[in-house]
Amino acid sequence: EARGGEKVGVGDWTTKLKSNDETMRSLLVMRNRKMTSSDWSSLCESLVGNTRLEELKASGHALETEAVQAFADMLSQNSGLKRLALGDSEFGDERAKLLSEGLKGNGGLQELELDLKSITAEGAKEIAAALCENKSLRKLKLARNALTDEGVAFLAEALATKNSTLLDLDIAETGLGDAGATSLANALASPSCGLQRLSVADNTLLGSDGSAALWAAIAQRPPSSASASSSGGGASLRALILDGCEEACSEEACRALLAAARTRNWRLAELSLAAVAIAQADAPAVAQAIGTSRTLAKLCLAKTKLGDDFVSALVEALKADQDESQGTSGLRELDLTSCSVTAAGLGELLTCPALSLEKLCLFDNNLKDGVPNLVQHLASSPATGTAASLTDLDLGANAIDKEGARMLFQSLQQTPNMLPALKTLGMGANDGVGDVEDDEELGALVESLRERAVPLDVVIKAGVRSDPSGQPSITPVNATSEELPPPSGQPAPDSDSDSDSDSEAAEEQPQ
């Protein structure tokens, strides 16, 4: 392989690593590079005394036992490496056990990615044992492994009793059910647990009881002692990802959610409930919980089909809380992708005095012909609430026709106080803007919006509204892979994809 006319091989890496070259901070070993166990051993040997390399990405590579042992030996001696991803989908429990032995004595690694590695409860037990001794790891990704409730229970026990320093745990799509969720809930309620972010997304076995236990655990945060705070223990959960867990907001779970949100112990800043089944009868409780929360800053309700009734209930809950607390909601990012919201619902969100959103995603909703009336109302009213604070708005895939788009662009151009802080407007996959480059009038309007006091960038992507199942076929402008899971029937992104690129990106990445 060539880079700048020079051949770059394992020998080049090891030479730089052994000399502690300060320009070599990140190394990505592409999946198509052939590596032998000897190569891995040489690489690991060169890292033993290295303090400069902070990130090593080696996902997608089949590693022999000898190679994993080399990584384990390296980890027991290296303190400079902060982020590590390695192994392919056949990694398995035996290799997880070997790597865990190295983790026990490691004092520097902060992030470990072991997604989709064929790790079962047996491997989870070994990783949990490592967590009981390791005090440096902050983020652990074990998504898409068949851990089951048994494996999750091992991890939960470690977090409840021995480890107070792990902050972020991703166990999405791991076969978690109610029993495993209850184990996690017990850990979260423990004064020793320092976990602040938890993803249990796409665990379809998680039912009402387990979901209710997780919500209740948030309300059971014990008082933080000085010693617990300094070590990470006793910290409140700050982010909970429940995407694809259909029973996460069942009637019983919603009662527990509302009760938790009303306690002083509630500290959630991020909550994601994409594709969760929320019945119309339970939607008011969800709205009240959101309206009651003073800490929630980021909320995803994508693909819940809640509609305008939910928006109205949320606005009323926010107003009621404002009257009681004399303050506005802390919510700053709201994702309502595929929620059957109309222009009337958008209008309520934009003009609610208790809400000051900065990012709002309404991709694949039902704005349609309601845009002209909404635009007219916004243009003739003072900008308050979200209308004054919004910086990013995605209206893609809403069947907005050319006249609606023209009126929106023109009003934004001619009315400085209409959405004055807006910086990005997503308009992709709308009927009237697909050919904006060929439409002189629309093109000129889009260009003129960059001349506003706050320059506005209109983002237009080719695409269609949705497939027959109702799932968006293109991604919202501001969405991330964590915020929005892939459409049903499509494979999830491979966790090793960052090491299997067809681009010509250099493997060695100095910083």
Protein Blocks (a to p, Z undefined) as FASTA:
>chain_A
ZZehiacdfklmmmmmmnopaklmbccddfklccdfklmmmmmmmmmmpckbmbdcfehi
acdfklmmmmmmmmmmpckbmbdceddfknommlmmmmmmmmmmpckbfbdcfehkhpaf
klmmmmmmmmmmpckbmbdcfehiakbjmlmmmmmmmmmmmmckbfbdcfehehpafklm
mmmmmmmmpmkbccfbdcfehilkbcfklmmmmmmmmmmcccddfklmmnopapacfbdc
fehilklmgfklmmmmmmmmmpmklccfbdcfehiacdfklmmmmmmmmmmpmkbmbdcf
ehklnojmlmmmmmmmmmmmmmmnopacfbfbdcfehklpafklmmmmmmmmkbccfbdc
fehiaklmmmmmmmmmmmmpccehjllmpmbdcfehklpafklmmmmmmmmmmmmkgokl
bmbdcfehifklmmmmmmmklmmmmmmmmmgmbacdddddeddfbdfkopafbdcfkbcf
klpccdehiacddfklmmmcfbfcdfbdcZZ
